[in-house]
Structures are given as structure tokens and as C-alpha cells.
Amino acid sequence: MNPKIRLDRQRLLDLLRQMIRIRRFEAKCVELYQAQKIRGFLHLYDGEEAVSVGVMAVLRPEDWVVATYREHGQALARGIPMRPLMAEMLGKLEGCCRGRGGSMHIFDAATRFLGGNAIVGGGLPLAVGTALADKMQGRAALTCCFFGEGAVDEGEFHESVNLAELWRLPVLFVCENNLYAMGTPLAIAEAETDIAKKAACYRMPSEAVDGMDVVAVEAAAARAVERIRAGEGPAFLECRTYRFRAHSMFDAQLYRSKEEVEAWRRRDPIERLARWMAETGLLHAGERERLEAEIDREIEDAVAFAEAGSLEPVEELERFVLMEDVPQDRLLVGGGP
């Protein structure tokens, strides 16, 4: 199967806009984090935008998305509005999770975005369960599961891929291979560094694709999704990509050289698409600047909305929290039941 993807000028402009939107949203998040307005951890998607934008382009509203803790790009590409997303980053009640999820645990029922997951590989069995439920109930939806190459070291990766193929479940597994599981180079952690081969061991159709090329990612995702929707079982994509920034804001990046980062920056998915569009006459003079100005206005509006938001009242903090029925005199700080 070789489904055709739409590559007219307007479509390419939309892909470019989405990647720029993710990049600039996260750049603003860095500013807010340094100003201590965003707390906790912050894992940036800078450099990997082509993966989420390319994959989301072939999904439908009824499909499910399971993400990792590096999920801001996936959330924006899936269609979560920027205002509640930014409010969530700032821990405000107006956020998509009432400020309880923060950067690492974004969830949105309206877009079927099942949230980030702080546990490496933790989303894989959730995706299998969602797909199994859809299959048993005769629904047409598929589940798209994002994870990093570090997750393939986890037992649930092998269990999930095995069961998905065994039961022929509608799952699209998307491995965002950025070469470093936190700070561990793939080459010193894996005897087999070709991640796509690991899925192929379970007889699952798998493909490795240039994750720095949004058009290549969309085309590969379209091929995989067409197969899944035809009832032929799951599929696996290894998107070979790179994060330009550190693993998180606390990472000194002692495991890679500046020269390596700069070499990958020359393959920047945004610059790559913009350059090709300009060379072929598809990106007109001043058009990118207008796109960026429009996106900056959207970001500033989202920041203003978030900063004007409210914190959840203290009396509401136990809401949505399942607690064992323990006598109050035994609920002591630092003490056990």
C-alpha cells in the first residue's frame, strides 16, 4: 500500500506553521521556567517537531494518542488549544488538567489525548489496552503511542508489542529515537541499535524513517495507518530524530559534544522544510515572518491568559484524590498508617 499524501502549498505551509508554533511555544516556556513561573521538570521537544506534526497529520479525531513526558509538541499538534495548555504549564485551574498535571502529565479528553507519562515505557501497555477495548467494542479508532528509544529496554515494550501483534490490535507504535535515553548513548546500551528490527522480531510491519523530515514522517505514518485501518493489525515506526536542547532543564549534557549538536542542527526540520519551500517557490517572501508574528501573538495571548488564571482553592486539593478511609489522627505528616 502506498497512500498519497497532500503536498500542495497550503498543506506545506500548515506543516511549517505547526512546527514553528511548537518551537516558539517551548522557547517561551523556557523563559517562564527561568522566571520560576513554571515549576518542576521541563522536557523540551526542540528538534523533534517533525515527528509529532507528521504523525498527527494522518490521525482522525476519534483516534487516541498516548504520549511521553516530552509531550508539549504532541499536545499542540493534536489540537489542544494553547490557552489551557499554557495555563496547565503554570499550574493554573484554567489548565487542561486544572493545573494538576503540569508539564509532564498533560491530558485532554476532548482531543482524546491520554496524557504524558513520567514512567519510561509506561504508555505502551495503556495503548494496548485502549486498542483492545476499541477492537472488542467494534469501534474504528486506532491508538497512536509515542515513546523514546530508551523504552525498548523495558519489559513492557516487548510485552506490549507482542500482544498487539498477537491480537492484531489497531496500534501505531511511534518510537522517537533521539539517540540518548536521558544521557545514555544508544550504542552503549543496545546490542542491536536498529530499533525497527526489534518490532520486526514480533512479525510486526516496521519502518525506519528520517525523523527530521516532516514530509517523510507523514508519508510513512500514512502507510502504517492505512494498514491498521484495513484491519491488518499494528504497525511500528522508528523516527530517527534528535533533540537540540538538553534532556531536561537540569541536564548538563556531558554525554555529547557541541559539535555533534551543531551537526544535527544543520538538519533542523523547520529550516529544512522552509528552505525547500523557498527554493521551489512555495514559500513567498515575508511569509515566514508573518507566520512567526501571528504565532507570537497567540503565545503572548496564552501567557496572559495563564498568568491571569487562578490557583485551585486549598479546600479542593483532595478532590479527585482516592484516599483510603484512615482515621484523621493517623494521617500524620511523615508518618505511616
WONORLIN-V137503 format. One line per field, one symbol per residue. burial: I if it has 9 or more other C-alpha atoms within 8 Angstrom, else O. Layout:
burial: ???
//
This chain:
burial: OOOOOOOOOOIIIOIIIIIIIIIIIIOIIOOIIOOOOIOOOIIIIIIIIIIIIIIIOIOOOOIIIIIIIIIIIIIIIIOIOIIIIIIIIIIIIIIIIIIOIIIIIIIIOOIIIIIIIIOIIIIIIIIIOIIIOIIOOOOOIIIIIIIIIIIIOIOIIIIIIIIIIOOIIIIIIIIIIIIIIOOIIIOOOOOOOOIIOOIIOIOIIIIIIIIIIIOIIIIIIIIIIIIIIOOOIIIIIIIIIIIIOIIIOOOOOOOOOOOOIOOIIOIIIIOIIIOOIIOOOOIOOOOIOOIIOOIIOIIOIIIOIIOOIOOIOOOOOOOOOOOOOOOOOIIOOOOOO
//
